[in-house]
Amino acid sequence: QMSDLQDILSDIMKNSKIDESSRLAQYVHNSILTEGPKNGFGNSKNLGVKQAPFYVLIGAQMPAILLEVAFITNEQDAQNLQNPTYLRHLAEDIAQGIRAYVQNTTAQLDF
């Protein structure tokens, strides 16, 4: 019986992290999509947010995301990845998405 309860609680925690990770991913994704064009780097193809059991994220005790922001096999992406301005803007866009997630999550927890 106790083992069953532990399995159920473990599943609940995993699903909770999956849901929160999806929300975090959506905030970061939206930030990159909305801010990138403003910075002159909006020519990337929107491949959306995906869910999968990525090995590097398994066992995370907090919301976790894996970002693929460019493909070095794409000529424009490869050039952008060598551009310090692009990298700075991209980092700022990612940070803005994280900030928005934290602010929204904190607001939901305030009673």
N, C-alpha and C positions, 0 to 999 in steps of 0.2 A: 504494500500500500504506500509506504513512504517513498519508495523508488518511483512509483507512478506520479505522486505529487511533485517530486523533484523534477521529473521529466516535463510535467505540465508547466511548472514555474519556469523552467529553462526555456520552453517553447514560447511562453508569454514574453520573456525578456528578449529573446531573439527577434520576435515579431515586433516588439516595441522599438528595438534598435533599427530594424529594417524600415519601419514607418518613419522614424525620425531621420534616418539617413536619407530616405527619399525626399523628405521635406527640405533637408539641408541641400541636397543636390539640386532641387528645383530652384531654390533661392540663388544659389551660385550660378546655375545655368542662366536664369533670367537676368542676373546682373551682367554676365558676360555678353549676352545677346543685346541688351539694351544699351550698355555703356560702350561696347566695342565700336559700333558705328559712329558714336559721338567723337571717338578718338581717332577716327580714320582707319579703323581696322575691322570693318564690318563685312568683309567679303568672305568670311568662313561659312561653310555649309552647316546648317543646323541639323545635327544628327540626333538630337533629343537626349533625354535622360533614360538610361537603361538600368535594369536591375539584374544582378547575377551574383552568384556566390563567389566573389573574387577571393582567392586564397589569401591575399595580403590584408583583407578586411575581416576575415573570419576570426571570431573571438574578441572583436573590439567591444569595449565596455562603454562606448559612447557612440553617438552618431558618427559615421565615417563614410567618406566618399573617395572615389578614385576619378581623377580628371584626365581626360584626353583632350587637350586643347588644340593640338596641331598634329600633322603628319609630315614627317621629314621627307616622305616620298612625294609630297605635293610641293611644287616649286615655290609658290607664294608663301606657304607655311614655313618652308625651310628658310626663306629670306626673312620672314617676320621673326623667327626664332633667333636670328642673329642681330636683331635690331633692339638695342637697349630700351628705346622708347616703348616699343611694343611690349616688351617683357615687363616694364614698369607698369604700364596701363593694365596689362593682363593681371598682374599681381594685385593691383588696386581693385580691379573688378571682382576678383575672387574674394578679397578681403571684404568688400562691400556686401557681397552675397552672404558671407558668414555673419557680418554685423546685422544684416536684416533678419537673418534666421534667429540669431540670439535675441534681438530686440523683440521680435514677434513671439518667440517662445517664452521669454520672460514676461511679456505682457499677458500671455495666456495663463501663466502661473499666479499672477497677482490677483488677489481676491478683493 
